Amino acid sequence: MGITDYIFPKKCVVCKKQGSYLCENCFSFLSFDPKSLCLLCNQPTFNNLTHPRCKRKYAIDGCFSALSYNKTVQKLIYNFKYKPYLTDLKNVLTDLFYESIIQNEQFQTQIKNPSTSSGWIFVPIPLSNTKLRKRGYNQAEILASELSKKLKIPVQNLLKRTRETKTQVGLTNLQRKLNVKEAFEIINLKSSIPSIPSSGPRGINQNILLVDDVATTGSTLSEAAKILKKNGAKKVFGLTLARD
């Protein structure tokens, strides 16, 4: 325990008990069995993959999530993203994220598939410039960076927002889709990290794990996946801390 822990003792963000950001009692309310839904039709899928009948040329290939979005997870993520902006929560959240997904057989099958086992990268969903200035950090980028250390998969910021969008909270499915329609574009590929081949006629030419904090209808992930695939990405999966 460092001196800062004495001066500013950690409290459970849920029940306020001192000691850690998530006490043992509140930890017991977490659910590591999130819904497995096709992001295109929002109907159950047993393997987290997009239904064959829903597949389109530039459609997202599926989505893996670590936790169910219950009240406990909601409070953790809220404190991470909004006031008091507890970026130190990244350690707790990343541990939960990592421990859940490494036990997901379908996730392991995809990243270790001989046809796709090389060339995976994490791509965080970008924030708008306004939100980034206000918050000072992108929570999806932090999660991707911390997962990168554990899974040895590089992170690449390939996307940027083309315009400001409303928060997706409270919008209908159709409103969510319209809200993020054409809201992303690819960052100049020539400025990409040299170790990741991303120039040339095939564009990105990578398998991508799109990282975000929460998936609800999947509109944001689907729109981002479409842009990435149009620019040469191969497989594109959503990878989120929680599934609502």
N, C-alpha and C positions, 0 to 999 in steps of 0.2 A: 504494500500500500504506500503510495507516494504522499508527499506533504500536501499536495492539492486535494487529496481525498479526505484529509483531516479538516482542511479549511472549507472545502465544498464537498461534503459527503454525498456519495451517490445514493439516489433513492429510486425505488421501483417506480417506473412511469405509470404503472397501473394502480397500485395500492398505496404508494408513497412510503413503503417500509424501507428503512435505511439498509445499505449494504451493497446493493447492485441495481442495475437498471431493470432487471427482471428477476424477481424473487422466485424461490422454488414453488411457492403456492400458485403464483400467477402463471409460471411456466407450465403447470399441469393443465391449464386451460387451452394451451395451444393444440391445434389439430394439424398433423402432418399428412393429412389425407384430403387434399383439395380436389375440387371437382375436375373431372377430365372432360372437357368440352371442345368440340370443333369450333374454332374461332370464326368460321365463315357462316355457319348456320346456328351456332350456339346450342347444338344438341349433343347429348353424351357420345363420347368416343372412348373405347376401352383402352386405347394406347396413347392418348394425348396427341394423336396425329390428325391432320385434316382429313375428313372423309374423302375417299376416292371420287365420290359423286360431286363433291364440292370443289375439287381441284380445278384451278385455272392456271394458265401459263405463268402468271406472276403472283400466284397466291402463296401465302405463308404455309409452311409445311406442317406446323403444329406448334404446341406451346406446353412448356413444362413449368410448373409452379411448385414452390416449397411448402407453403402454408395456406390454410383456409383463412379468409379475411374475416375473422371474428373480432369482437370488441377489444380483446387483448392485443392482437396484431394491429388493429386500427390505431390504438394509442401509441404503440411503438413507432409505427410509420409516421404518424402525425408529429410526434416529438422530434423525429429525424428530419422532417421536411419543413416544419413550421416552427414558430416560436415555442420553446426557447432554442430551436436549431441545435439540437444535441448531436453534432457530428460524431461525437465519441460513441454513439450508439452503433456505429458502423461495425464494431467488433462483435457485438451481440447479434446483430442482424445477419452479418456475413456468416457467422458460425451456424446459425439456424438454417440459412440458405444452403450452405455447403453440405451440412450433415444430412439434410433432406434429399437434395438432388443426387448425391453420390449413391444413395440407396434406391434411387428410381431406376429400375431395370431398363425401361424404355429409353430413358436419357442415356444410360450407359451404352445401350445397343447402338444408338445413333452416333455418338461421338467415337465409338471404337469400331464402327463398321469399316471393314477394309477398304471399301470404296470411298469413304469420307473421313478416314482416320487422320489424314493430314490436311492441313489448310483450314482448321477451325479458328475463328477469331470472335472475340466479344465486341459487340457494337452497342454502346449505350444509347438509349433514346434521348435526344437533346432537349434542353429546356429552351424556352423563348429567351431572347436577350433581356427582356424586362424582368422575368422571374429569376434569371441567373444573376443579374445585378442586385436584386433585392435579397436573395438567399445567400449569394456568394459561392455557391457550389451546386453541382448537379448530382442529386442523390443516386441516380442510375449510374453515373460515371464512377462514383465512389464504390458502389456495390460491384460493378464490373472489375474495377481495379483490384479490389480485395479478393474476389473470386479468382482473378487471374493469377495471383500469388499462390493460391492453393491448388488450382487445376493446371497450372503451367500453360495456359492458353492466352495468347497476347490480346491486348485491347487496342482497338482502332476507332477513333472518332471519324466515322465516314459520313455522318448525317448532320445537317443543320436545318433549323426552322426557317421557312421562307416568309413567315408572317406570324403575328401574334394570334393565339387561339384562346377561346374561352376554356375555363376549367371543364372537364368532362363530367364532374360530379353534378348529378341532378338532370342531365340531359337524357332524352330518349335514345334508343339505338340508332334511329335515323339521324337525329341531331348530332350524335357523336361522330357518325361517319362523315356528315357534311362539315362538321367543325374541323376535322383533320384532313379533309380532302385537299390534296396538293399542298400540304403544309410542310413537306420535307423536300430537300434536294441533297444531292451528293456534294460533299466538300471536294475541291479540286484534287483529283486523283494523283496528279503529279506531285502533290505535297505530302503524299502518304509516307508512312514509315518505310524505308528502303527494304527492310526484311520481309515486307508483305508485298508481293508482286501485284500491282493493281493498275498498271497501265497497259496499253496495247489494245488490240481489237476485241478481246474478250472482257475488258473492263476489270471489275473487282476479282472475279474468278476465285472466290473463296466460299467456304461454308460458314454461315454466320449464326451466332447466338445473340439475338436482340435482347438486351437487358433493360428491365424496368422494375419499378417497385410493385405495382399492382396491375393485374389484368382483370377487366370487367367484361366488356363486350369484345374486347380485342381490336377495336377500331384503330387505335393508334399503332399497335403492332402490325396490323394488316397493311395499313397505309405505308408504313416504313418498309415493310418487306417488299411491297410492290415496287417501290423506288429502287431498292437494292437489287432486286432481280432484273429490273429493266436495265440496270447498269452492269450486268454480268455475274451477279452473285449466284451461287449454285443452290445448296440447301439453305433455307432460312427458317429458324425456329425462334419463337418467343421464349424467354427465360425470365420468370418473374419471382419475386420474393413471395407474393401472395396472389391468390385467385379469389375474386369476389363472386 
